[in-house]
Amino acid sequence: MPYRRKDSPIWWASFTGPNGQRVRRSTRTTDKAEAKALEAKWKLETYRQRQWEEQPPRPFDELMLGYLTATAEEKRSADKDRMRTRHLRRHFGGRVMNTLQPMDVREYITMRKDESVKNATINREIALLSSAINYANREWDWNIPNVAKGRKLKEDEGRTRWITREEAERLIQAAESEPKAQHLAHFIQLALHTGCRSGELLGLEWRRVSLQERLLFLESDHTKSGKHHSVPLNETSRQAIMDRLRFRAKHCPSSPWVFAREDGTQIKAVKRSFNTACRRAGIEDFHIHDLRHTCAAWLVSAGVPLTEVRDLLGHASVVVTERYAHLSPDNVRAAVARLDERMSRYGHAGASTRS
């Protein structure tokens, strides 16, 4: 008999799977009669699997809708997953997962490449399909082949576009002239001097700002890695925070958001005004996320070790940070200079040997 959880109007089914384990699955409906019908259908499929080893057809749409619904609350990438599913559906929609072959995945990859889609994007889409298949096999007792497994394409190093300090000054001046985006200059300054992502800054609340400790606190819900992270404020970023604090005191003293409008509501996007400022500053091919790249480039160029840059930016590993290593040639020069020291130390001995 279907049941409902205390915090949801959706009916859930509960039945014994083919392997003898209890399966609990959302029916995705608030209609009890519809939920009972779905539960009966799933029980019949389970019976046939257990008695006759018969695998019912598993349509792509059923797989992805079920997976997206089941993981919507626990995955930070839920919105992106829905977008990726739309691309997958163009090729796999209406297909039965039980009958898919590796060739079907290769055809999808070819289709996306013909559309000039980058390998990294294709990898994320194929990985989503693979995760959905694994989830269905594990949680719903499906038994369908994972034809998406092991299909990862080689990815390039990634974009490392950054600007000079002189260009950054021009950009900030252009941002300050934006009458309808008084927050933009503060946003750029903070991004350049903290390395925070756009979402981390726009979602920043005053309760997570400590001017006394000169720190921003990013909780696990706010970071890409899902880990707690604190970001130090230098004088430039501290002044940007102070400017936002004065704006708040004047217009919206009760707003919880660092980046708020005069009515206190959260500013959720700066893309349009940012692009306008870039045009006014004469800076081409520069995206919001490139502010983060610029922060990293400035740090590495100043001789900050890659491990410290990794910790500041919250990279999962130093491998991600290594894309900026070429910006620190002085460190390499110092390393090879030590070879000269060793050669000079043994130079006379080498000369006597040759004679």
PyMOL commands that set and color helices and strands:
alter all, ss='L'
color gray80, all
select helices_A, chain A and resi 32-52+60-71+78-92+97-99+102-114+119-139+165-176+184-194+198-202+206-208+220-222+235-251+271-281+290-301+306-313+318-327+329-354
alter helices_A, ss='H'
color red, helices_A
select strands_A, chain A and resi 3-4+11-16+22-26+209-210+215-218+229-232
alter strands_A, ss='S'
color yellow, strands_A
deselect
rebuild
show_as cartoon
